Amino acid sequence: MGDNKATAPRVLLNRSAPPDYIPPPLLSDRQVTLCPKVRAKGFGLGFVNFTGGLVECPGGDYDLYDFVQQSEQIADKEFDLVVVWTSSFDYSNPFNTKKFGCPTVLLAGDTHHWEFPINHLLAYWATEGFDYVATAYNRQHLHWFAAAGVENLAWMSLISMRCFSSRSCPEVIAADLLDLRRLELYVEESFADPYVLVQQRGVPERVHELTGEPASWPGFDVAVCAVRNLQRLGQPLKANFAFVLEDNHQLVFANAEKITETFLIDLIQKDSSAPSAWLRGYEGVEYKETVANLSRLYKPTASLLPEVKVVVDVGAIVGVASACFRTFHAEAVIHCFEVDPLALHLLQQSALILGNCRLHPVSLAGQNSYKTRRLWPEDTQAKWGVEQVLTFREAKAALQELGLERIDVLGVAICGQEVEVLTSLEPWLKDIKVIYVEFYSEQDCKQIDRMLDPSRSLWQGEVIASQRGSLCYLNRAYLPDEE
């Protein structure tokens, strides 16, 4: 551990928020954190105890480089990274950040309130010439920075979230969540608001008390709860994402961590047939091989098809197949069906890049149903915990509700339910120009072939040991003439 600390980068962070309200993020074990003197002691809010380890700095505009050189508290004046977290109403806007000779980051704070919040941050970025700009808040406002010429942008949600031993921890999290627009907050009847934070946000109508038995409660997008409270409920809480805390408020489970680990996948490959697109992905997935396989499968038929207007991608995950479809069918509208909350979150971001995509947060199946997936704890015998509820729609009815009179291209990859979906879509099959379908057993492979053979030809495919593969069935009307 000592070796890791010794080799950790030296980070200088200027953060003006009171440390007992929003603690500064810990970016390195060798970090120096500056806070204006008027705020360094905190405001007496008592949410967290994090006033130690801060170096008091001047408020307002001041020369950051000169201050560090003159400070007796900062022995080592060399840094690998300089980070300034500020907004239009902060007391501290240091200048001369580039003189340290290392990369600099502007962490953009509140972009909604006070006077000209975005103009202020844009002017500050341009004046200091920050190498990177990131925000933990409204990611949709990053487009202003992109339009101004910022090339290195990032959304770093929850960067300031840290768990501390405090009776008020749930209230603090709840109050901060209310900064998110369009968010509805549900709390138990016993929920306390000792510092009137909810009222200070001016949105009390967005806070709702949960009454009655937990079985009657709605499913939540995000649940923040303690282990003891889950045990007290005695039955699973339904949520897409969960943050579970121990009695000491240490985080013991969070299934949203991969969201903060996302990165842009560059699918542009020179001198190849790979799609020209950027996607959101996360660690642990081999995208390069997946894209290469899909490109080999999709490209040969793309040139054989006349005008393609509608593509349906069932089991879209993060959008790799949709990226291929967009490359080969630039004008088509793509309907993406994905039920996994994490994949759907990343797919939403990918869809913005691909353009003309319609996202549907369900999976298609042979009949309407709901399936539960246990998130925590892993013990299947536990009658309490957190679980996801996944929605499956009967494929024919779902597409009819969308008013789709025709499908040009269909892709189905849903881990074993392909036969059910194709059976449900039987009225559409004869008119679809090309169908890409995965199979996960030899029996399914044979059944899919029997279902599709009358109206189309097995054009090509990739098979892995007869138990798994991807097949491409081309409508016989579009088969090339034999020479």
PyMOL commands that set and color helices and strands:
alter all, ss='L'
color gray80, all
select helices_A, chain A and resi 2-7+37-40+64-70+97-100+117-128+139-148+169-177+197-200+204-206+214-216+227-233+257-259+287-302+320-328+341-354+395-401+418-424+426-429+442-452+476-478
alter helices_A, ss='H'
color red, helices_A
select strands_A, chain A and resi 10-15+30-36+54-57+81-86+104-108+132-135+153-155+185-188+207-210+220-226+236-245+251-254+263-266+278-281+310-314+333-337+357-360+363-365+369-376+385-394+409-412+434-439+456-464+468-475
alter strands_A, ss='S'
color yellow, strands_A
deselect
rebuild
show_as cartoon
